Amino acid sequence: MSCPLRAILNHGDEDHLSMSNPSHGRSSPPAASTREPLKYPDAIATPLSSAPENNPHKHSITSNNNNGVFNRLLNHTELMFEMVSHLDVDHLLALYSISRDFHGLANSRFTTMILSHARIRAPGSSYIFPFRCYRKLCLRDPALRPNETKPNFQIRHVPSFKWLRMVLFREGVVDGIVACLEQESLMLPAATTLTIKKIWFFMDVSTNERRDGLIRNTDYWTEKDIYLAHLFLMKLDMLFTCPMTGDGDLGLRKMLLAQRSLSTLLRVLCHEEMRNTYELMEKVVAWKYEPNDLQRQLNQPIFGVAPNRVGMLQYEGWGRNPGTPFHQIDDLLIGESLRRGLDVPAHYLDMVFYGFIDKKTGLDIWTEDQKREQAEEMERGIRGEDEGVLVAEEDDDDDDYGDDDYGDDDDDGEDVDDEVGDAPGSQST
């Protein structure tokens, strides 16, 4: 926890210390017999969420510490949750761990606090990555509210700080992927970030049956998402098959989408993984390599991959069901577009030109970096022209001095015009 947050929490206690001990800071402290031990107000021992409405100690926090801003906010639940929504997840967790009052207040509305924080920091992620699908990242409701849909009214599960960290991490990874593509002048619409998150959620599904059902869900995968997903895959293919920076192989895109997480794709785009042939072969072996009989008998790692993990990413459940190939997102998108009657191939050319040519005007689209480079080149050109003008003026001055010595320029100019007039195709109209 950082010091400013501790200062806010302890601000009221410092004022209470200065008020209860007027001689604090003087050179001669008072006698020990006149000192009274400091005691926290009774309301701190009782969480605000469990305190009854007619509790006389409910507002005793602010009555004893009038200058405690944090303690005042505790009496206004809406303002308190609005304030903590602007904290990052580390500071929010530290505040939840340090302050007993805020701990009790947050437990009374734990789901609201976590989801509101996710909606502000990662828009749309709470819907794309529902916490009910990540049971390991949930906890039992601290307020002990029952789940009416379960038998015997079992305690319901609510999103935890682990789920919040996962959502925020994925938000940063998706933004990083889009930024890396934009650096290569491969632009994407703003709504593509939500589609990339849906692709990531699809990669979390471990069975083919649920993957097929998810891609056919028209409420989750809309027609717009299918078009944007094809656009995203098209830009990846353009990057990996670039004649200057790519290797001309579409299998790289299929291999990266077969991983457990899209963070691998980001590290590859940032040149942090697959920087050499060995790292590339390590990914290929883990994805789709079939060892021969000798390699099975030796039972040794292949390119750093454990023997029981060789070629397992291509199977359902990431190897838990060997022999059943996984249904990949790119293959299912093509099949789903045909099932819905979407003519996606008719828009392939528009997807290639997107971000390069304005469809309405037919002119090139300049990115911010390209505009900046163009402005710098124009500025350098203007400076060069100015320098050239100055040099030309100096040369003209030299010529004037020379004219006085060697004759008139008019005759020479007329001779030049005559020679130009005699040239083929130079007749003036």
Salt bridges, closest charged atoms under 4 A:
ASP15 OD2 - HIS11 NE2 3.49
GLU53 OE1 - LYS58 NZ 3.34
GLU82 OE2 - HIS86 NE2 3.24
ASP88 OD1 - HIS91 ND1 3.63
ASP90 OD1 - ARG165 NH2 2.85
ASP141 OD2 - ARG145 NH1 3.47
ASP141 OD2 - ARG156 NE 2.90
GLU171 OE1 - LYS197 NZ 2.30
ASP204 OD2 - ARG170 NH1 2.62
ASP212 OD1 - HIS327 ND1 3.04
ASP225 OD2 - LYS198 NZ 2.51
ASP237 OD1 - ARG253 NE 2.88
GLU273 OE2 - ARG267 NE 2.58
GLU273 OE1 - LYS283 NZ 3.25
GLU279 OE2 - ARG275 NH2 3.16
ASP293 OD1 - ARG296 NH1 3.57
ASP330 OD2 - ARG253 NH1 2.69
ASP330 OD2 - LYS254 NZ 2.91
ASP331 OD1 - LYS254 NZ 3.61
GLU336 OE2 - ARG339 NH2 2.66
GLU336 OE2 - ARG340 NE 2.67
ASP350 OD2 - LYS359 NZ 3.37
ASP369 OD1 - ARG372 NH1 2.83
GLU379 OE2 - ARG383 NH2 2.74
